[in-house]
Amino acid sequence: MIDIARMAGVSTSTVSRALNGSALTNDETRIRIIELARSLNYTINQSAKSLRMGDNRTIGVVIPYDRKTRQHISDPFFLGMLGSLADALTDRNYDMLLSRVDADRLDDMAALYDTGRARGIIVIGQWGHHDQLNDLARRHVPLVVWGAQLPRQLYCSVGSDNLSGGALATEHLLAAGRRRIAFMGDNSMPEAAKRYEGYLQAHQKFGVAVDPKLYIPSAFTAEEAQAAMRGFLQAGVPFDALVAASDLIAINAIGVMKREGMAVPEQVSVVGYDDIDMASHSFPPLTTVRQPIELAGGVMVDCLQALLDGDQLDSQLLPTSLVVRESSLQTSDAQA
């Protein structure tokens, strides 16, 4: 801008007014400045302009990287959530700034807000770092977190009813006569822990005892799920059904079982969680608990907007529903 001002023989403020279409600059001067700017390939930095004018329209979307789970950003659940958020932000005239932050150093994401790069932050996943998120809330960093509602929570969270979802999946299998139902997931993660709690409550409701050996610890990656199921099968624990904490876990567990000659659903009925796109295209098509991902992005953005407007709001719990497909049907049901 200084170079353009020197070449045009005007002040930098005149250049700024001309490039922003101000009526305070006469037509001749404005045209000359615009032509000089074009010849120098100069364009206005809209982000810097927004910061200067106090009208930042960028929202930071952070997916923490947890070294324990090693869940990649290409995970189908993350991709679905990012799509929902991108649509919601576009509808509300916001830009999205995607960032990956080490889950053990979540305070680093405060820099997105402190430096003015983002007006607010949406975090996808708590990853067992509830205390760090509370610390950010104490610092008045405007953030909304996709995850479970936890005790003494200071930040706003949006999530599905994981307790109800876990119960729905398990009651479906118990009602079909299954009695040795395994649960596969990582109960150190808040959302999976709620799903497991629903699994336990369903057993209690049906008066069926739970064998602790039927809990299969597994991270949310394909490799970990396959390894966990292979280890479980080698242990020889009898089971006739499986509730998985995610569709990705369920689909990979089915693959291992089928390689070992086990028939799904004839020998083992399987229910997943999330209802990602590939659930309906797996073989057999996967029964699953649907999280309303298509609504989640809009709810999170609206909650963040309310925080930015200075409103006090409670965390939001979205309903879950059971989508029944072939992986949990009895043989007679599947043939019908």
C-alpha positions in Angstrom: 0.0 0.0 0.0 2.9 2.3 0.7 4.4 1.6 -2.7 1.0 2.4 -4.4 0.7 5.6 -2.5 4.2 6.7 -3.5 3.6 5.9 -7.2 0.2 7.6 -7.2 1.5 10.6 -5.3 -1.1 10.3 -2.5 -1.2 9.2 1.1 -1.7 5.6 2.3 -5.1 6.6 3.8 -6.2 7.7 0.3 -5.1 4.4 -1.2 -7.0 2.6 1.5 -10.2 4.6 0.9 -9.9 4.1 -2.9 -9.5 0.4 -2.7 -12.4 0.1 -0.3 -14.7 2.1 -2.7 -15.0 5.2 -0.4 -16.9 8.1 -1.9 -14.4 10.5 -0.3 -12.0 9.7 -3.2 -12.7 11.3 -6.6 -13.2 9.0 -9.6 -9.9 9.9 -11.3 -7.8 9.2 -8.3 -9.6 6.0 -7.4 -9.3 4.6 -11.0 -5.5 5.4 -11.0 -5.0 3.7 -7.7 -7.0 0.6 -8.7 -5.0 0.3 -11.9 -1.7 0.6 -10.0 -2.9 -2.0 -7.5 -3.8 -4.4 -10.3 -0.4 -4.0 -12.0 1.3 -4.9 -8.7 -1.1 -7.9 -8.0 -2.1 -6.2 -4.8 -5.3 -7.4 -3.1 -6.8 -6.5 0.3 -6.2 -9.0 3.1 -9.8 -9.6 4.1 -8.8 -11.3 7.4 -6.7 -8.4 8.4 -9.4 -6.0 7.4 -12.0 -7.9 9.5 -9.7 -7.8 12.5 -9.1 -4.1 12.1 -12.8 -3.4 11.7 -13.7 -5.7 14.6 -15.8 -7.9 12.4 -14.1 -11.3 12.5 -16.3 -13.9 10.7 -14.0 -16.9 11.3 -14.7 -19.8 13.6 -12.0 -22.1 14.7 -12.9 -25.9 14.5 -10.4 -28.0 16.5 -10.1 -31.7 16.4 -7.6 -32.7 19.2 -5.0 -35.3 18.4 -5.0 -37.9 21.2 -1.8 -40.0 21.2 -3.6 -42.8 23.0 -6.5 -43.3 20.5 -4.5 -42.1 17.4 -7.9 -41.3 15.8 -7.1 -39.8 12.4 -9.0 -36.8 11.0 -10.1 -39.0 8.1 -12.2 -41.0 10.5 -15.7 -41.1 8.9 -17.3 -39.6 12.0 -15.0 -36.6 11.9 -15.7 -36.1 8.2 -19.4 -36.2 8.8 -19.1 -33.7 11.6 -16.9 -31.4 9.6 -19.4 -31.4 6.8 -22.3 -30.6 9.1 -20.3 -27.7 10.6 -19.1 -26.4 7.2 -22.8 -26.2 6.1 -23.9 -24.5 9.3 -21.1 -21.9 9.3 -21.7 -21.1 5.6 -25.4 -20.7 6.2 -24.6 -18.2 9.0 -22.0 -16.3 6.9 -18.9 -17.6 8.9 -15.6 -19.0 7.6 -14.2 -22.2 9.1 -10.5 -22.5 10.2 -9.7 -26.1 10.8 -6.9 -26.9 13.3 -5.4 -30.0 14.9 -4.1 -29.6 18.5 -2.3 -32.1 20.7 -5.0 -33.3 23.2 -2.4 -33.0 26.1 -2.0 -29.3 25.3 -5.5 -28.1 24.6 -4.6 -24.7 26.1 -2.7 -24.1 22.8 -5.9 -23.7 20.9 -6.7 -20.6 23.0 -4.1 -18.8 20.7 -6.7 -19.0 17.9 -8.9 -16.7 20.0 -6.2 -14.7 21.8 -4.5 -13.6 18.5 -7.8 -12.8 16.8 -7.6 -15.5 14.2 -10.9 -16.9 15.3 -13.9 -15.3 16.9 -14.8 -18.5 18.8 -13.9 -22.1 18.9 -15.7 -25.4 18.3 -14.0 -28.5 19.7 -14.9 -32.0 18.4 -14.3 -34.4 21.3 -13.4 -34.2 24.9 -10.8 -37.0 24.8 -10.7 -37.3 28.6 -9.4 -33.7 29.0 -12.4 -32.3 30.9 -10.2 -30.3 33.3 -8.3 -28.6 30.5 -11.6 -27.5 28.8 -12.8 -26.2 32.1 -9.6 -24.1 32.4 -10.2 -22.6 29.0 -13.8 -21.7 30.1 -12.4 -20.0 33.2 -10.2 -17.9 30.9 -13.4 -16.8 29.1 -12.4 -18.4 25.8 -15.7 -18.8 23.9 -15.9 -22.4 23.0 -18.5 -25.2 22.4 -17.5 -28.8 22.7 -19.0 -31.9 21.1 -19.1 -34.5 23.8 -20.8 -35.8 26.9 -22.2 -33.7 29.8 -19.9 -34.2 32.8 -20.0 -33.2 36.4 -18.8 -29.7 37.4 -18.7 -28.7 33.7 -18.0 -25.0 33.1 -18.1 -25.0 29.2 -21.0 -25.6 26.9 -21.2 -29.1 25.4 -23.4 -30.5 22.6 -23.8 -34.2 22.2 -26.1 -37.1 21.6 -27.8 -38.9 24.5 -25.1 -41.6 24.8 -26.7 -43.2 27.8 -30.0 -43.7 26.0 -28.1 -44.8 22.8 -26.2 -47.5 24.7 -29.4 -48.7 26.2 -31.3 -48.7 22.9 -28.6 -50.9 21.3 -28.5 -53.4 24.1 -32.2 -53.6 24.7 -32.7 -54.4 21.0 -30.3 -57.4 21.3 -31.8 -58.6 24.7 -35.3 -58.4 23.2 -34.1 -60.7 20.4 -33.0 -63.3 23.0 -29.3 -62.6 23.1 -27.8 -63.1 26.5 -24.0 -63.0 26.1 -23.6 -59.5 24.7 -20.1 -58.1 24.5 -19.3 -54.3 24.6 -16.4 -53.1 22.6 -14.9 -49.6 23.1 -12.7 -47.4 25.2 -14.5 -46.6 28.5 -11.9 -44.0 29.5 -13.5 -41.8 26.9 -16.5 -39.9 28.3 -18.9 -40.7 25.4 -18.0 -44.4 25.3 -18.3 -44.6 29.0 -21.9 -43.3 28.8 -22.7 -45.8 26.1 -21.4 -48.6 28.3 -23.4 -47.3 31.2 -26.5 -47.6 29.0 -25.4 -51.1 28.1 -25.3 -52.0 31.8 -28.6 -50.4 32.6 -30.3 -52.4 29.8 -29.0 -55.6 31.3 -30.4 -54.6 34.7 -33.7 -53.8 33.2 -34.0 -57.3 31.6 -32.6 -59.0 34.8 -29.6 -60.3 32.9 -26.2 -60.5 34.7 -23.2 -59.0 32.9 -20.0 -61.0 32.6 -17.0 -58.6 33.1 -15.1 -60.7 30.6 -17.5 -59.4 27.9 -16.0 -56.0 28.0 -13.5 -55.6 25.1 -11.3 -52.5 25.4 -10.6 -50.9 22.0 -9.6 -47.6 20.6 -11.5 -46.0 17.8 -9.2 -46.9 15.0 -9.5 -49.8 12.5 -6.2 -51.4 13.4 -6.9 -51.3 17.2 -10.4 -52.7 16.7 -9.2 -55.6 14.6 -6.4 -56.4 17.1 -8.8 -56.2 20.1 -11.4 -58.5 18.5 -8.6 -61.0 17.5 -7.4 -61.1 21.1 -11.0 -61.5 22.4 -11.7 -64.5 20.1 -8.4 -66.1 21.1 -9.4 -65.9 24.7 -12.4 -68.1 23.9 -15.0 -66.1 25.8 -18.5 -67.2 24.6 -20.7 -64.5 23.2 -23.7 -64.2 20.9 -23.9 -60.4 20.3 -21.8 -57.3 20.2 -22.5 -53.6 21.0 -19.7 -51.5 19.6 -19.0 -47.9 20.7 -18.7 -46.8 17.0 -19.6 -48.0 13.6 -15.9 -48.2 12.6 -15.2 -50.5 15.5 -18.3 -52.7 14.6 -17.4 -53.0 10.9 -13.8 -54.0 11.7 -14.9 -56.5 14.4 -17.3 -58.1 11.9 -14.5 -58.4 9.4 -12.3 -60.3 12.0 -15.2 -62.6 13.0 -16.0 -63.5 9.4 -12.4 -64.3 8.7 -12.6 -66.7 11.7 -15.7 -68.4 10.1 -18.3 -66.8 12.4 -21.6 -65.9 10.8 -23.2 -62.4 11.4 -26.0 -62.2 12.5 -26.7 -66.0 12.7 -24.1 -66.6 15.4 -23.3 -63.1 16.6 -25.6 -60.1 16.2 -23.9 -56.7 16.0 -25.0 -53.1 16.7 -22.7 -50.1 16.0 -22.9 -46.5 17.0 -23.0 -43.2 14.9 -24.7 -44.3 11.6 -21.9 -43.2 9.4 -22.5 -43.5 5.6 -20.7 -46.8 5.3 -22.9 -48.4 7.9 -25.7 -49.0 5.4 -23.2 -50.3 2.8 -21.2 -52.8 5.0 -21.8 -56.5 4.7 -24.1 -57.3 6.3 -25.6 -53.8 6.5 -25.0 -52.6 10.1 -27.7 -52.0 12.7 -26.6 -48.8 14.6 -27.5 -46.0 16.9 -27.9 -42.9 14.9 -26.4 -39.6 16.1 -28.1 -36.6 14.5 -24.9 -35.4 12.9 -26.9 -33.4 10.3 -28.3 -31.3 13.1 -25.2 -31.2 15.3 -23.3 -28.6 13.3 -26.2 -26.0 13.4 -26.8 -26.6 17.1 -23.1 -26.1 18.0 -22.8 -22.9 15.8 -25.9 -21.5 17.4 -24.7 -22.2 20.9 -21.4 -20.5 20.1 -23.2 -17.5 18.7 -25.2 -17.2 21.8 -22.0 -17.3 23.9 -20.5 -14.6 21.7 -23.7 -12.5 22.3 -23.1 -12.8 26.0 -26.0 -15.2 26.7 -25.9 -17.9 29.4 -27.0 -21.3 28.0 -27.1 -24.9 29.1 -25.4 -27.8 27.4 -27.5 -29.4 24.7 -28.4 -33.1 24.6 -29.6 -34.4 21.2 -31.8 -37.5 20.8 -30.5 -40.8 19.4 -32.5 -43.5 17.5 -31.9 -47.1 16.6 -31.6 -48.0 12.9 -32.2 -51.7 12.5 -30.4 -53.4 9.6 -29.4 -57.0 8.8 -26.4 -57.3 11.2 -28.8 -57.8 14.2 -31.7 -59.6 12.6 -32.5 -63.2 13.3 -32.3 -65.6 10.4 -36.1 -65.8 10.0 -36.3 -62.0 10.2 -33.6 -61.5 7.5 -35.4 -64.0 5.2 -38.7 -62.3 5.7 
